């Protein structure tokens, strides 16, 4: 009941934001803008975004390599199923990927999938901040928006500094992981701390240390960085193509600016792939860049960009879900506390 209540509240929030987004729009004008969009640019953008899911699977395989071998085919299927779940039920769908992959590839444990997905988010955040912040160095704001741009510039550079500090912290943890884990094990042996909680915490630390071993190997770090950069180009180029589809006089640099706002807004945990928040942030960034763009055109661009970002994952995800051989009982077993305890106890302590 609590999960259903949370979903209902988030759905109502999404509806409220969508209402705010479209309350003053001339919807016939929005529809006309959508009809005039160049279908070739939109098709190219959709195909490149589809390639992006394959790039995510390739990078995930590299991240899992220090822990366990994995199947690229199953990683791709899991990635699309996971993003489909995020689109349908919001950020609560994040749990699908670390649970689905072990059902498809028994070599990968849920904790290993969860920890590497956490690292994936770290690299994604670092790439997004770098793309956004470095782009600000030669970005020219519209006349009259200099003060707002100065604020964004400072925020971008502070985020960049935070990313650097975060990576330094991860590298430091990896180097001293064994003493940290030993200390955590001693501290959590208190009688008032549940044994299961201690086992989960130690398992996560061990898997994190194993996954972070990639930072000790410059070749593996280079590969993860390479695939992350390629992936975000596979997101930024479709963003630009959507803008071109509407004939907007915007540059690739402008598309990076818009991509930053659109991607950050997508973390809002509402169903429909951050429905409402995504549209509002994307349209708002467009109006910030070009004051001569109408709100209806900005809304049409936001709607198209949202569909380009999420529909390919929904298509592939539903295909793999329907064609898959995953039983509901198996999925529930993975989520059960008994199986979780068994999985945790079988974790390999190989994090050196």
Secondary structure as GFF3:
##gff-version 3
##sequence-region A 1 352
A	DSSP	alpha_helix	2	22	.	.	.	ID=ss1
A	DSSP	alpha_helix	27	36	.	.	.	ID=ss2
A	DSSP	alpha_helix	39	64	.	.	.	ID=ss3
A	DSSP	alpha_helix	72	89	.	.	.	ID=ss4
A	DSSP	three_ten_helix	90	94	.	.	.	ID=ss5
A	DSSP	alpha_helix	95	104	.	.	.	ID=ss6
A	DSSP	alpha_helix	110	135	.	.	.	ID=ss7
A	DSSP	three_ten_helix	136	138	.	.	.	ID=ss8
A	DSSP	alpha_helix	146	175	.	.	.	ID=ss9
A	DSSP	alpha_helix	177	187	.	.	.	ID=ss10
A	DSSP	alpha_helix	195	211	.	.	.	ID=ss11
A	DSSP	three_ten_helix	212	215	.	.	.	ID=ss12
A	DSSP	alpha_helix	218	245	.	.	.	ID=ss13
A	DSSP	alpha_helix	252	265	.	.	.	ID=ss14
A	DSSP	alpha_helix	271	274	.	.	.	ID=ss15
A	DSSP	alpha_helix	277	289	.	.	.	ID=ss16
A	DSSP	alpha_helix	295	323	.	.	.	ID=ss17
A	DSSP	alpha_helix	328	335	.	.	.	ID=ss18
A	DSSP	alpha_helix	337	345	.	.	.	ID=ss19
###
